[in-house]
Amino acid sequence: MNSLESLGKNLRSARRQLFPNDTLDDFALRIGVSRATLQRMEKGDLSVSLEKYYRAAEVLGLAAPFLTLLSPPKSLFDD
């Protein structure tokens, strides 16, 4: 499983855990995408913009870790 597939799997798992009564259509509406786009996101589809994944993270309360992506590690000499 590649990283994007893992991202999609994590999205699906978080959606089911935090919004257990939502259908795919309900959650898609929450994040402002179509059902088809949400299905692609849950498969880790690279053609879906990062903005849409971030919006899902916001709705799920998981935006903070998302903001650390591509952040280089700090060394002992950094301020």
N, CA and C atoms as a LAMMPS dump frame, in Angstrom:
ITEM: TIMESTEP
0
ITEM: NUMBER OF ATOMS
237
ITEM: BOX BOUNDS ff ff ff
-5.0000000000000000e+02 5.0000000000000000e+02
-5.0000000000000000e+02 5.0000000000000000e+02
-5.0000000000000000e+02 5.0000000000000000e+02
ITEM: ATOMS id mol type element x y z
1 1 1 N 0.849 -1.174 0
2 1 2 C 0 0 0
3 1 3 C 0.897 1.241 0
4 2 1 N 0.647 2.164 -0.935
5 2 2 C 1.46 3.374 -0.971
6 2 3 C 0.913 4.421 -0.001
7 3 1 N 1.62 5.524 0.144
8 3 2 C 1.259 6.558 1.118
9 3 3 C -0.102 7.169 0.852
10 4 1 N -0.43 7.396 -0.412
11 4 2 C -1.73 7.984 -0.723
12 4 3 C -2.86 7.019 -0.416
13 5 1 N -2.639 5.751 -0.646
14 5 2 C -3.657 4.759 -0.283
15 5 3 C -3.852 4.75 1.233
16 6 1 N -2.768 4.905 1.974
17 6 2 C -2.864 4.975 3.434
18 6 3 C -3.629 6.218 3.864
19 7 1 N -3.38 7.332 3.201
20 7 2 C -4.106 8.568 3.493
21 7 3 C -5.599 8.367 3.269
22 8 1 N -5.958 7.745 2.178
23 8 2 C -7.359 7.474 1.88
24 8 3 C -7.987 6.544 2.899
25 9 1 N -7.249 5.524 3.283
26 9 2 C -7.75 4.585 4.288
27 9 3 C -7.957 5.292 5.633
28 10 1 N -7.01 6.156 5.998
29 10 2 C -7.138 6.918 7.24
30 10 3 C -8.333 7.857 7.19
31 11 1 N -8.551 8.491 6.045
32 11 2 C -9.701 9.377 5.874
33 11 3 C -10.998 8.597 6.078
34 12 1 N -11.116 7.455 5.434
35 12 2 C -12.315 6.629 5.565
36 12 3 C -12.543 6.218 7.018
37 13 1 N -11.48 5.791 7.674
38 13 2 C -11.576 5.36 9.062
39 13 3 C -12.004 6.507 9.979
40 14 1 N -11.407 7.671 9.814
41 14 2 C -11.75 8.831 10.641
42 14 3 C -13.187 9.271 10.381
43 15 1 N -13.594 9.266 9.129
44 15 2 C -14.978 9.645 8.792
45 15 3 C -15.963 8.711 9.48
46 16 1 N -15.706 7.433 9.405
47 16 2 C -16.617 6.45 10.01
48 16 3 C -16.639 6.549 11.532
49 17 1 N -15.492 6.865 12.119
50 17 2 C -15.411 6.956 13.578
51 17 3 C -16.053 8.244 14.095
52 18 1 N -15.764 9.373 13.439
53 18 2 C -16.219 10.664 13.951
54 18 3 C -17.608 11.066 13.478
55 19 1 N -18.034 10.534 12.348
56 19 2 C -19.36 10.828 11.796
57 19 3 C -20.041 9.512 11.414
58 20 1 N -20.297 8.647 12.41
59 20 2 C -20.793 7.299 12.106
60 20 3 C -22.151 7.261 11.42
61 21 1 N -22.942 8.294 11.568
62 21 2 C -24.269 8.291 10.956
63 21 3 C -24.301 8.937 9.577
64 22 1 N -23.176 9.508 9.154
65 22 2 C -23.111 10.135 7.833
66 22 3 C -23.018 9.082 6.729
67 23 1 N -23.771 9.298 5.679
68 23 2 C -23.57 8.529 4.447
69 23 3 C -22.41 9.187 3.702
70 24 1 N -21.962 8.567 2.636
71 24 2 C -20.941 9.204 1.806
72 24 3 C -21.433 10.563 1.312
73 25 1 N -22.691 10.624 0.919
74 25 2 C -23.261 11.89 0.446
75 25 3 C -23.244 12.951 1.541
76 26 1 N -23.591 12.568 2.772
77 26 2 C -23.606 13.511 3.888
78 26 3 C -22.223 14.09 4.145
79 27 1 N -21.222 13.214 4.221
80 27 2 C -19.881 13.699 4.517
81 27 3 C -19.309 14.498 3.351
82 28 1 N -19.608 14.083 2.151
83 28 2 C -19.156 14.837 0.978
84 28 3 C -19.697 16.259 1.037
85 29 1 N -20.95 16.402 1.424
86 29 2 C -21.554 17.728 1.566
87 29 3 C -20.838 18.529 2.647
88 30 1 N -20.486 17.898 3.76
89 30 2 C -19.765 18.578 4.849
90 30 3 C -18.455 19.199 4.365
91 31 1 N -17.759 18.48 3.487
92 31 2 C -16.445 18.972 3.052
93 31 3 C -16.492 19.678 1.697
94 32 1 N -17.67 19.77 1.115
95 32 2 C -17.837 20.54 -0.111
96 32 3 C -17.345 19.875 -1.376
97 33 1 N -17.49 18.552 -1.433
98 33 2 C -17.109 17.819 -2.65
99 33 3 C -18.264 16.919 -3.066
100 34 1 N -18.16 16.358 -4.237
101 34 2 C -19.17 15.401 -4.675
102 34 3 C -18.892 14.037 -4.043
103 35 1 N -19.891 13.19 -4.078
104 35 2 C -19.722 11.821 -3.57
105 35 3 C -18.593 11.109 -4.332
106 36 1 N -18.555 11.301 -5.629
107 36 2 C -17.527 10.648 -6.448
108 36 3 C -16.123 11.116 -6.039
109 37 1 N -15.984 12.407 -5.743
110 37 2 C -14.679 12.929 -5.314
111 37 3 C -14.299 12.332 -3.968
112 38 1 N -15.247 12.257 -3.034
113 38 2 C -14.962 11.649 -1.731
114 38 3 C -14.536 10.187 -1.911
115 39 1 N -15.188 9.475 -2.776
116 39 2 C -14.803 8.076 -3.026
117 39 3 C -13.377 8.008 -3.557
118 40 1 N -13.021 8.927 -4.454
119 40 2 C -11.648 8.956 -4.97
120 40 3 C -10.662 9.304 -3.856
121 41 1 N -11.051 10.233 -2.989
122 41 2 C -10.183 10.611 -1.867
123 41 3 C -9.936 9.405 -0.961
124 42 1 N -10.964 8.64 -0.695
125 42 2 C -10.832 7.484 0.195
126 42 3 C -10.031 6.351 -0.439
127 43 1 N -9.759 6.458 -1.712
128 43 2 C -8.878 5.504 -2.389
129 43 3 C -7.46 6.055 -2.49
130 44 1 N -7.272 7.334 -2.071
131 44 2 C -5.959 7.956 -2.16
132 44 3 C -5.626 8.436 -3.553
133 45 1 N -6.628 8.877 -4.271
134 45 2 C -6.462 9.308 -5.658
135 45 3 C -5.647 10.6 -5.725
136 46 1 N -4.547 10.559 -6.463
137 46 2 C -3.651 11.698 -6.615
138 46 3 C -4.269 12.841 -7.415
139 47 1 N -5.31 12.569 -8.183
140 47 2 C -5.915 13.63 -8.997
141 47 3 C -6.768 14.588 -8.168
142 48 1 N -7.062 14.233 -6.91
143 48 2 C -7.829 15.114 -6.027
144 48 3 C -6.861 16.11 -5.405
145 49 1 N -7.251 17.383 -5.394
146 49 2 C -6.35 18.419 -4.894
147 49 3 C -6.079 18.27 -3.401
148 50 1 N -4.925 18.71 -3.016
149 50 2 C -4.534 18.696 -1.615
150 50 3 C -5.482 19.556 -0.777
151 51 1 N -6.027 20.592 -1.371
152 51 2 C -6.982 21.466 -0.689
153 51 3 C -8.194 20.674 -0.194
154 52 1 N -8.664 19.743 -0.985
155 52 2 C -9.824 18.944 -0.597
156 52 3 C -9.483 18.003 0.555
157 53 1 N -8.29 17.422 0.526
158 53 2 C -7.864 16.58 1.642
159 53 3 C -7.732 17.434 2.91
160 54 1 N -7.212 18.651 2.771
161 54 2 C -7.078 19.537 3.925
162 54 3 C -8.447 19.903 4.487
163 55 1 N -9.404 20.188 3.627
164 55 2 C -10.757 20.521 4.098
165 55 3 C -11.342 19.357 4.893
166 56 1 N -11.132 18.137 4.419
167 56 2 C -11.61 16.965 5.155
168 56 3 C -10.914 16.897 6.51
169 57 1 N -9.627 17.174 6.554
170 57 2 C -8.885 17.161 7.822
171 57 3 C -9.445 18.206 8.777
172 58 1 N -9.794 19.386 8.272
173 58 2 C -10.389 20.419 9.12
174 58 3 C -11.695 19.939 9.737
175 59 1 N -12.569 19.407 8.911
176 59 2 C -13.874 18.94 9.383
177 59 3 C -13.717 17.822 10.407
178 60 1 N -12.712 16.994 10.221
179 60 2 C -12.464 15.878 11.126
180 60 3 C -11.682 16.287 12.378
181 61 1 N -11.258 17.555 12.444
182 61 2 C -10.471 18.021 13.583
183 61 3 C -9.042 17.53 13.547
184 62 1 N -8.545 17.243 12.349
185 62 2 C -7.201 16.689 12.183
186 62 3 C -6.287 17.598 11.363
187 63 1 N -6.583 18.89 11.337
188 63 2 C -5.812 19.812 10.502
189 63 3 C -4.413 20.082 11.059
190 64 1 N -4.243 20.08 12.376
191 64 2 C -2.937 20.407 12.962
192 64 3 C -1.815 19.502 12.443
193 65 1 N -1.981 18.177 12.459
194 65 2 C -0.908 17.344 11.925
195 65 3 C -0.699 17.555 10.421
196 66 1 N -1.768 17.888 9.741
197 66 2 C -1.697 18.123 8.298
198 66 3 C -0.747 19.285 7.998
199 67 1 N -0.738 20.289 8.87
200 67 2 C 0.079 21.481 8.658
201 67 3 C 1.566 21.224 8.861
202 68 1 N 1.931 20.074 9.393
203 68 2 C 3.346 19.76 9.595
204 68 3 C 3.954 19.045 8.387
205 69 1 N 3.136 18.732 7.401
206 69 2 C 3.662 18.077 6.202
207 69 3 C 4.744 18.941 5.573
208 70 1 N 5.782 18.324 5.117
209 70 2 C 6.895 18.965 4.424
210 70 3 C 7.668 19.937 5.304
211 71 1 N 7.495 19.842 6.598
212 71 2 C 8.232 20.688 7.532
213 71 3 C 9.541 19.999 7.888
214 72 1 N 10.669 20.628 7.56
215 72 2 C 11.937 19.975 7.856
216 72 3 C 12.166 19.889 9.367
217 73 1 N 12.857 18.875 9.811
218 73 2 C 13.124 18.766 11.251
219 73 3 C 14.046 19.888 11.709
220 74 1 N 13.856 20.33 12.933
221 74 2 C 14.716 21.388 13.481
222 74 3 C 15.967 20.744 14.046
223 75 1 N 17.07 21.462 13.888
224 75 2 C 18.326 20.98 14.448
225 75 3 C 18.579 21.689 15.769
226 76 1 N 19.583 21.273 16.449
227 76 2 C 19.956 21.904 17.719
228 76 3 C 20.36 23.354 17.537
229 77 1 N 20.73 23.736 16.318
230 77 2 C 21.25 25.075 16.067
231 77 3 C 20.176 26.044 15.562
232 78 1 N 18.947 25.558 15.384
233 78 2 C 17.849 26.426 14.942
234 78 3 C 17.361 27.262 16.116
235 79 1 N 16.911 28.456 15.785
236 79 2 C 16.334 29.339 16.817
237 79 3 C 14.96 28.894 17.195
